[in-house]
Amino acid sequence: MFRPQLPTMPQPTGLVTPSTAVVVEPTTITPGTPVPPPASTAPASSRAVVQLTPGTALALIGGGTGMVLVVGAVLISMLLAVAITGASVAVCAVVLRSLLNADAKRR
């Protein structure tokens, strides 16, 4: 029940043979007229050209703003978590101190 069942591979039903014999004939290479080299042009720049359209610029600005807002929200929530943890530890320390002082005064 808990062992995996592997499917069986289907077997071919007949013999597989090529329908016709393929004959490969050699081809001859005939020399053509040499092509003159193209006229020298300005070397291509290795840097890609980036064209910003107004829509693309707005998308980049919107994406950057969204990223800043998300990162800011995460950082503020982490700071808030640390502040709440520190406050709760301080309250626990004050309560424990008062309990220990009250117990020492009774003796």
Protein Blocks (a to p, Z undefined) as FASTA:
>chain_A
ZZccdddddddfbdcddfbdcdddddddddddddddddddddddfbdcddddfklmmmmm
mmmmmmmmmmmmmmmmmmmmmmmmmmmmmmmmmmmmmmmmmmmmmZZ
